[in-house]
């Protein structure tokens, strides 16, 4: 059993680009697996087909997975998770427009709540960031972080310019300490720190 402090130490080792204490996965902080009440009403057949589609996509057959997700959607048009997963497959293919359409539908059906809402917001944030729409991406990541997404929280930290500056200074300090030297600050860091 690890403590919160143990998890923070491990996180700083495994994620050296994040400020200490940021983006730490803590099972106690998770909202007991982000609740997704809508998924409970979906028949097991749809969930099984969706799982098959995810496995097929993971094995590299993205086109076949899209076919499966499309079948699920045609049978269960109000199943937000199927839209979210098909969006992921479209994103893997580089079809941003179709991915965004499916994400909008997933967000509408999930009412931006639960596991599907959080995941769809993260995916949309990733696409927005890729398209250079950082302000929109940040808003999506903020909403997903409020739902409990650790990924969204880490993306917000990564996109924070102040965090990037602090990370660069910390990296300099740790590198200097690892070779037994006093840390050297650049002229910019020295000016900003004092």
KOLZA-929596 format. One record per residue (C-alpha): residue number from 1; x, y, z; residue in three letters. Coordinates in nm, 2 decimals. Layout:
# residues N
+-----+--------+--------+--------+------+
: pos :     px :     py :     pz : code :
+-----+--------+--------+--------+------+
: NUM :      X :      Y :      Z :  Ala :
...
+-----+--------+--------+--------+------+
//
This chain:
# residues 194
+-----+--------+--------+--------+------+
: pos :     px :     py :     pz : code :
+-----+--------+--------+--------+------+
:   1 :   0.00 :   0.00 :   0.00 :  Unk :
:   2 :   0.15 :   0.33 :  -0.10 :  Unk :
:   3 :   0.09 :   0.67 :   0.06 :  Unk :
:   4 :   0.01 :   0.99 :  -0.13 :  Unk :
:   5 :   0.37 :   1.10 :  -0.07 :  Unk :
:   6 :   0.50 :   0.78 :  -0.22 :  Unk :
:   7 :   0.29 :   0.84 :  -0.53 :  Unk :
:   8 :   0.42 :   1.20 :  -0.56 :  Unk :
:   9 :   0.78 :   1.08 :  -0.54 :  Unk :
:  10 :   0.72 :   0.81 :  -0.80 :  Unk :
:  11 :   0.54 :   1.06 :  -1.02 :  Unk :
:  12 :   0.83 :   1.31 :  -1.00 :  Unk :
:  13 :   1.07 :   1.03 :  -1.11 :  Unk :
:  14 :   0.84 :   0.90 :  -1.39 :  Unk :
:  15 :   0.72 :   1.24 :  -1.50 :  Unk :
:  16 :   1.01 :   1.48 :  -1.45 :  Unk :
:  17 :   0.86 :   1.74 :  -1.68 :  Unk :
:  18 :   0.57 :   1.80 :  -1.44 :  Unk :
:  19 :   0.60 :   2.02 :  -1.13 :  Unk :
:  20 :   0.61 :   1.83 :  -0.81 :  Unk :
:  21 :   0.27 :   1.71 :  -0.70 :  Unk :
:  22 :   0.10 :   1.78 :  -1.04 :  Unk :
:  23 :  -0.06 :   1.51 :  -1.25 :  Unk :
:  24 :  -0.02 :   1.25 :  -0.98 :  Unk :
:  25 :  -0.25 :   0.96 :  -1.01 :  Unk :
:  26 :  -0.41 :   0.89 :  -0.68 :  Unk :
:  27 :  -0.68 :   0.63 :  -0.67 :  Unk :
:  28 :  -0.83 :   0.79 :  -0.36 :  Unk :
:  29 :  -0.88 :   1.11 :  -0.56 :  Unk :
:  30 :  -1.06 :   0.94 :  -0.85 :  Unk :
:  31 :  -1.43 :   0.99 :  -0.83 :  Unk :
:  32 :  -1.47 :   0.61 :  -0.78 :  Unk :
:  33 :  -1.42 :   0.56 :  -1.15 :  Unk :
:  34 :  -1.59 :   0.85 :  -1.32 :  Unk :
:  35 :  -1.96 :   0.77 :  -1.30 :  Unk :
:  36 :  -2.13 :   0.69 :  -1.62 :  Unk :
:  37 :  -2.50 :   0.63 :  -1.55 :  Unk :
:  38 :  -2.60 :   0.62 :  -1.92 :  Unk :
:  39 :  -2.38 :   0.32 :  -1.99 :  Unk :
:  40 :  -2.58 :   0.12 :  -1.74 :  Unk :
:  41 :  -2.89 :   0.13 :  -1.96 :  Unk :
:  42 :  -2.70 :  -0.01 :  -2.27 :  Unk :
:  43 :  -2.75 :  -0.38 :  -2.35 :  Unk :
:  44 :  -2.46 :  -0.61 :  -2.30 :  Unk :
:  45 :  -2.46 :  -0.69 :  -2.67 :  Unk :
:  46 :  -2.37 :  -0.33 :  -2.75 :  Unk :
:  47 :  -2.09 :  -0.33 :  -2.49 :  Unk :
:  48 :  -1.96 :  -0.66 :  -2.62 :  Unk :
:  49 :  -1.95 :  -0.53 :  -2.98 :  Unk :
:  50 :  -1.79 :  -0.21 :  -2.86 :  Unk :
:  51 :  -1.52 :  -0.41 :  -2.68 :  Unk :
:  52 :  -1.46 :  -0.61 :  -3.00 :  Unk :
:  53 :  -1.42 :  -0.29 :  -3.20 :  Unk :
:  54 :  -1.16 :  -0.16 :  -2.95 :  Unk :
:  55 :  -0.96 :  -0.48 :  -2.97 :  Unk :
:  56 :  -0.97 :  -0.48 :  -3.35 :  Unk :
:  57 :  -0.85 :  -0.12 :  -3.35 :  Unk :
:  58 :  -0.57 :  -0.20 :  -3.11 :  Unk :
:  59 :  -0.46 :  -0.48 :  -3.34 :  Unk :
:  60 :  -0.43 :  -0.23 :  -3.63 :  Unk :
:  61 :  -0.75 :  -0.28 :  -3.82 :  Unk :
:  62 :  -0.90 :   0.06 :  -3.77 :  Unk :
:  63 :  -1.13 :   0.04 :  -4.07 :  Unk :
:  64 :  -1.30 :  -0.28 :  -3.94 :  Unk :
:  65 :  -1.33 :  -0.12 :  -3.59 :  Unk :
:  66 :  -1.51 :   0.18 :  -3.75 :  Unk :
:  67 :  -1.75 :  -0.06 :  -3.92 :  Unk :
:  68 :  -1.82 :  -0.23 :  -3.58 :  Unk :
:  69 :  -1.87 :   0.11 :  -3.40 :  Unk :
:  70 :  -2.11 :   0.22 :  -3.68 :  Unk :
:  71 :  -2.31 :  -0.10 :  -3.64 :  Unk :
:  72 :  -2.34 :  -0.03 :  -3.26 :  Unk :
:  73 :  -2.45 :   0.33 :  -3.34 :  Unk :
:  74 :  -2.71 :   0.22 :  -3.59 :  Unk :
:  75 :  -2.86 :  -0.02 :  -3.33 :  Unk :
:  76 :  -2.82 :   0.21 :  -3.03 :  Unk :
:  77 :  -2.81 :   0.57 :  -3.16 :  Unk :
:  78 :  -2.81 :   0.71 :  -2.81 :  Unk :
:  79 :  -2.50 :   0.52 :  -2.69 :  Unk :
:  80 :  -2.25 :   0.80 :  -2.64 :  Unk :
:  81 :  -1.96 :   0.57 :  -2.58 :  Unk :
:  82 :  -1.98 :   0.42 :  -2.93 :  Unk :
:  83 :  -1.95 :   0.77 :  -3.08 :  Unk :
:  84 :  -1.65 :   0.84 :  -2.86 :  Unk :
:  85 :  -1.48 :   0.52 :  -2.96 :  Unk :
:  86 :  -1.55 :   0.57 :  -3.33 :  Unk :
:  87 :  -1.41 :   0.92 :  -3.30 :  Unk :
:  88 :  -1.09 :   0.77 :  -3.16 :  Unk :
:  89 :  -1.07 :   0.53 :  -3.46 :  Unk :
:  90 :  -1.13 :   0.83 :  -3.70 :  Unk :
:  91 :  -0.86 :   1.02 :  -3.52 :  Unk :
:  92 :  -0.62 :   0.73 :  -3.56 :  Unk :
:  93 :  -0.69 :   0.74 :  -3.94 :  Unk :
:  94 :  -0.63 :   1.12 :  -3.94 :  Unk :
:  95 :  -1.00 :   1.20 :  -4.02 :  Unk :
:  96 :  -1.03 :   1.49 :  -3.79 :  Unk :
:  97 :  -1.36 :   1.62 :  -3.93 :  Unk :
:  98 :  -1.55 :   1.29 :  -3.87 :  Unk :
:  99 :  -1.38 :   1.25 :  -3.53 :  Unk :
: 100 :  -1.50 :   1.60 :  -3.43 :  Unk :
: 101 :  -1.85 :   1.52 :  -3.55 :  Unk :
: 102 :  -1.86 :   1.20 :  -3.34 :  Unk :
: 103 :  -1.71 :   1.38 :  -3.04 :  Unk :
: 104 :  -1.98 :   1.65 :  -3.06 :  Unk :
: 105 :  -2.25 :   1.38 :  -3.06 :  Unk :
: 106 :  -2.08 :   1.19 :  -2.77 :  Unk :
: 107 :  -2.07 :   1.52 :  -2.57 :  Unk :
: 108 :  -2.43 :   1.59 :  -2.65 :  Unk :
: 109 :  -2.55 :   1.25 :  -2.55 :  Unk :
: 110 :  -2.33 :   1.23 :  -2.24 :  Unk :
: 111 :  -2.42 :   1.59 :  -2.14 :  Unk :
: 112 :  -2.05 :   1.63 :  -2.09 :  Unk :
: 113 :  -2.07 :   1.41 :  -1.78 :  Unk :
: 114 :  -1.93 :   1.07 :  -1.67 :  Unk :
: 115 :  -1.65 :   0.87 :  -1.82 :  Unk :
: 116 :  -1.76 :   0.92 :  -2.18 :  Unk :
: 117 :  -1.80 :   1.30 :  -2.13 :  Unk :
: 118 :  -1.45 :   1.32 :  -1.98 :  Unk :
: 119 :  -1.30 :   1.10 :  -2.25 :  Unk :
: 120 :  -1.47 :   1.29 :  -2.53 :  Unk :
: 121 :  -1.35 :   1.63 :  -2.39 :  Unk :
: 122 :  -1.00 :   1.50 :  -2.37 :  Unk :
: 123 :  -1.01 :   1.37 :  -2.73 :  Unk :
: 124 :  -1.15 :   1.70 :  -2.85 :  Unk :
: 125 :  -0.89 :   1.89 :  -2.66 :  Unk :
: 126 :  -0.62 :   1.68 :  -2.82 :  Unk :
: 127 :  -0.76 :   1.76 :  -3.17 :  Unk :
: 128 :  -0.80 :   2.13 :  -3.08 :  Unk :
: 129 :  -0.44 :   2.14 :  -2.97 :  Unk :
: 130 :  -0.32 :   1.96 :  -3.28 :  Unk :
: 131 :  -0.51 :   2.22 :  -3.49 :  Unk :
: 132 :  -0.34 :   2.50 :  -3.30 :  Unk :
: 133 :  -0.65 :   2.61 :  -3.11 :  Unk :
: 134 :  -0.48 :   2.61 :  -2.77 :  Unk :
: 135 :  -0.75 :   2.82 :  -2.59 :  Unk :
: 136 :  -1.02 :   2.57 :  -2.69 :  Unk :
: 137 :  -0.80 :   2.28 :  -2.60 :  Unk :
: 138 :  -0.74 :   2.43 :  -2.25 :  Unk :
: 139 :  -1.12 :   2.48 :  -2.20 :  Unk :
: 140 :  -1.19 :   2.11 :  -2.29 :  Unk :
: 141 :  -0.91 :   1.99 :  -2.06 :  Unk :
: 142 :  -1.04 :   2.21 :  -1.78 :  Unk :
: 143 :  -1.38 :   2.05 :  -1.81 :  Unk :
: 144 :  -1.24 :   1.70 :  -1.82 :  Unk :
: 145 :  -1.01 :   1.77 :  -1.53 :  Unk :
: 146 :  -1.32 :   1.89 :  -1.33 :  Unk :
: 147 :  -1.47 :   1.55 :  -1.40 :  Unk :
: 148 :  -1.16 :   1.38 :  -1.25 :  Unk :
: 149 :  -0.94 :   1.31 :  -1.56 :  Unk :
: 150 :  -0.58 :   1.28 :  -1.46 :  Unk :
: 151 :  -0.48 :   1.30 :  -1.83 :  Unk :
: 152 :  -0.66 :   1.63 :  -1.86 :  Unk :
: 153 :  -0.49 :   1.76 :  -1.55 :  Unk :
: 154 :  -0.15 :   1.67 :  -1.68 :  Unk :
: 155 :  -0.22 :   1.83 :  -2.02 :  Unk :
: 156 :  -0.32 :   2.16 :  -1.84 :  Unk :
: 157 :   0.01 :   2.15 :  -1.66 :  Unk :
: 158 :   0.20 :   2.08 :  -1.98 :  Unk :
: 159 :   0.03 :   2.36 :  -2.16 :  Unk :
: 160 :   0.11 :   2.61 :  -1.88 :  Unk :
: 161 :   0.40 :   2.83 :  -1.99 :  Unk :
: 162 :   0.50 :   2.90 :  -1.63 :  Unk :
: 163 :   0.51 :   2.53 :  -1.56 :  Unk :
: 164 :   0.74 :   2.48 :  -1.86 :  Unk :
: 165 :   0.98 :   2.75 :  -1.73 :  Unk :
: 166 :   0.98 :   2.60 :  -1.38 :  Unk :
: 167 :   1.04 :   2.25 :  -1.53 :  Unk :
: 168 :   1.34 :   2.38 :  -1.73 :  Unk :
: 169 :   1.49 :   2.53 :  -1.41 :  Unk :
: 170 :   1.42 :   2.21 :  -1.21 :  Unk :
: 171 :   1.58 :   2.00 :  -1.49 :  Unk :
: 172 :   1.89 :   2.22 :  -1.47 :  Unk :
: 173 :   1.91 :   2.18 :  -1.10 :  Unk :
: 174 :   1.87 :   1.80 :  -1.11 :  Unk :
: 175 :   2.12 :   1.76 :  -1.39 :  Unk :
: 176 :   2.37 :   1.97 :  -1.20 :  Unk :
: 177 :   2.31 :   1.78 :  -0.88 :  Unk :
: 178 :   2.35 :   1.44 :  -1.06 :  Unk :
: 179 :   2.71 :   1.53 :  -1.16 :  Unk :
: 180 :   2.79 :   1.70 :  -0.83 :  Unk :
: 181 :   2.80 :   2.06 :  -0.94 :  Unk :
: 182 :   2.62 :   2.37 :  -0.82 :  Unk :
: 183 :   2.32 :   2.45 :  -1.05 :  Unk :
: 184 :   2.39 :   2.71 :  -1.32 :  Unk :
: 185 :   2.11 :   2.95 :  -1.41 :  Unk :
: 186 :   2.09 :   3.11 :  -1.75 :  Unk :
: 187 :   2.08 :   3.49 :  -1.76 :  Unk :
: 188 :   1.70 :   3.47 :  -1.83 :  Unk :
: 189 :   1.64 :   3.24 :  -1.53 :  Unk :
: 190 :   1.85 :   3.46 :  -1.30 :  Unk :
: 191 :   1.67 :   3.77 :  -1.41 :  Unk :
: 192 :   1.33 :   3.61 :  -1.36 :  Unk :
: 193 :   1.41 :   3.46 :  -1.03 :  Unk :
: 194 :   1.52 :   3.78 :  -0.86 :  Unk :
+-----+--------+--------+--------+------+
//
